[in-house]
Amino acid sequence: AARRAKPMHNSVWVSTSVGEKKGDITRRTKTLNLGVDEQFGNVILGVFASYLDQSSDRDGFSSELNGYAFSSYGKYSPQNHDFTWLLQYGKTKGSLNRSITGVVNNSADVRSKFAAVKAEYGYRLAFDPMYLQVKPFVGLMFNVGEQKPFTEKGNLPVSVGAINAQRLALEVGVEVKKYFENAYIYLKPSIQTDLMARTRDVDIRFVGTPNSIPFKSNAQKKTYFALGLGTQIRLRKNLLAELNF
């Protein structure tokens, strides 16, 4: 009978990240993650749970959301190659506010769910005298999300139908790591470009009226610049802490 491969190394880790995305919508996100992984030769498999806190602003609209997500991930690293993947599912809830000066100041409770798949390939280049590692990489990201129907409270309230969105993006960049005895710091600039961006049309009606107004989606493919930076510290043999921006 075949024997189950025993893990060569396992780790428990905690990480936190703070991010901001600017565009048509300014979105700020704080995340706290707790995870565990095991290493089998040149393969790492892991899972983690996340707590999310997100706020956004756009032309009289603002939102405050919090939620959770569960993720699984893996990495296969033969020689200098890195193949990584991530699967994620989560839910959020919170409040949405719509303000028109002197006329409308409405709010609504909103709930949503989302899922994501990401795959990435990178090639590691080591510069040993400087304890430096440079890894050019390319990746694909697919995201789907659904916001459930909601009804506002306030002046001239409206009911909004479900909102569904999909996004497929290509990411190209480089990750630079500087190693120390029990830690490293990293810098990860990249370009993300949408290969697909879809949002279904939404039906909106004023509360108390029978007829709805269809709003055509205005989803457009866009290109973004992203910059990640942070550090990982080994607190104990099997305990890691991370801080990311």
N, C-alpha and C positions, 0 to 999 in steps of 0.2 A: 504494500500500500504506500502511496506517495505521502511524504511527510510535509506538514505545513511549514512554510518558511518562517523562521523566527525573526522578529524585528531586531536589527542591529542597534537601533537607537530610537528613543521616543522622547518627545518634548511636550510640555504644557506651556502655552504662551498666552500672553494678554497684550493687546495693542489698542491704541487709540489714534484717531485721525481727525483732522479738522480741514475742511476744504471749502472753496468758494468757486462758483462757476458764473461767469458773466456773459451776457448775451441779451436776447430779447427778455429773458427772465434772469434776475440775479438770485442765485440759489446758494445757500450756506448749509453745510452738512457737518454734523458731528457724529462720530461712530465709536462705539466701544465693542471690542471683539474678545472672545475667550475661546481658545481652540486647543486641540491636541493633534499630534501627528506621529507617525511611525515611519522609520526608514528600513527598507528591505533592499540591501545592496545599493544600486544607483536609482532606486525608486522611493519616493516619499508620498504617502497617502495621509490625508488629514480631513478633519471636520472642524467647523467653528460656528458659534452663535454670535449674533450681533444685535446691539441696541442702537437705534437710529434716532437722531433728532435733527429735523430739517426745517428751515424757514426760507421763504421766497418772496420776492416783490416784483410787481410788474404793473405799471400804468393804472394805479388805483386798486389793484388786487394785491392781497398779501395772504400768506398762509403760514400756519404753525403745525407741524406734523411730528409724530413720534411713532415708532414701530419696532419691528424685530425682523430678523432674517436668519435663515439656516443655510449653510454652505458646505459643500464638499470640494476638495481640490486635490491635485496630484502634480508631481514633477518627475520626469524621467530624464536623467542626466548622463548619457553615455559620453565619455571623454569630455570634450569642451562644449557639447551641445546641451541645451535646455529645452525640453518640451513640457509646457505647463498647461493645465486646464482648470476651469472653475465652473461649478454649477451652483446656482443660488435661487432661493425662493423666499419671499417675505411679504409682510402686510404692514400698512400704516393707517393711522387714524388721527384726526385733529380738526382744526377749524380753518375755514376760508372766509376772508373778509373782502367786501367790495365797497368802495367808497367813491362817491361823486360829491364834491364839495357843496354843501348847502342843500342837497337833494336826497341823496341815498347814503345810508351807512348800514349795510346789511351783513349778516354772518350766516354761516351754515356749517353743520357737522359733516365731514367727509371721510370716506373710507376707501382704501385702494389696496391692490395687490400687484405684485410684480415678480418677474422671473428673469434670470440672466444666464447666458452661457458665454464663456470666454476661452479661447485657445491662443497660445503664444509660442513662438519659437525664437530662441536667441542663441548666439555663439559667444562664448566667454573668451576674452583675451586677458591674460594675466601679465602684470608688470611687477615681478617679485621684489626688486630692490625697493620699490615704493609702497609695497603692500596694497597695490591698486588693481582693480578688476574693471574692465570695460566690456559691456555686452550690448552690441547692436541687436535689436529685436524687431519682429513684425508679429502682429496679432489681429484676430478677428473677434468682435464683440456683438452679440445679439441680445437685445432687450425687448421684453414685452411688458406692458402695464395696462391696468384697467382701474379706472375710478368709477365707483358705483354712483347711481343717480342720487341727487340730493335736492332739497328744497330750502331756499333761504328764509330767514326771519328778518323782518324790518320793513322799511318803506318800499313799495313797489317790488315785492319779492318775486323771484322767478324759480321755476323748477327746471333743473338741468338733467338731461339724460346721461346714460353711461358714456364715458370717454375711454376709447381704446387706442393704444399707440404701439407701434413697432419700430425698432431701429436696428439696422445692421451697419457696423462701422469697421473700417480698417485703421489700425494704429501702427505707426512706424516711429521708432525712437532709439534711444541709447540709454543704458543704465550704467552709472559709474559708482563703484563702491570703493571706499577707503577703509582698510581693515586695521584694527588695533588688537590688543591682547584678548579681550573678552567682549569686543563690540565692533560694529562697523557703522559708518554713515553712508548715505547714498543720495544721489541726484539722478532724476529720471525725467528728462524732457522728451516730449513726443508730439507728433501731429496725428490728430484723429480726423478722418474724413468719412462722411456718411455715404454708404453704398445704397442704402434704402432708408427712407423715413416716411412712415405712413400713420395717419390719424383718421379714424372714421368720422364722418359728419355727425354733428351733435344736434339733437332736438331740444329747443328751449321754449318755454311758455310762461307767461305771467300767471301767477297764482290767481285762481278764480275765473280764468278764461279757458275755453275748451280747445282752442286751436294752438298748435305748436308752430314754432318758426325754425326751419332747418338752417343750420349754420354749416357752410362748407368748410372743411378742414383746410388749413393753410400750412400743412407740413412741407418743409423744404429741406433738401439736402444741404448740409453745412460742413465747414471745416473748422476744427478747433486746435488751439495750441494748449497742451497740458504740461504741467510741471509738478512732479512729485519729489519730495525730499523727506528725509527722516533718519532714524537711527534704530538699531537693534542692540540690546545689551543682554548678555548672558548673566543672570543673577546667580544661578546655581547650575549644576551639571545638566539638569533636565528642565530648567525654568528660564524662559525668555520674556523680555519686555520690549515693546516696540512703541515708537512715537512717530506718526506720519503726518505730513501736511500736503 
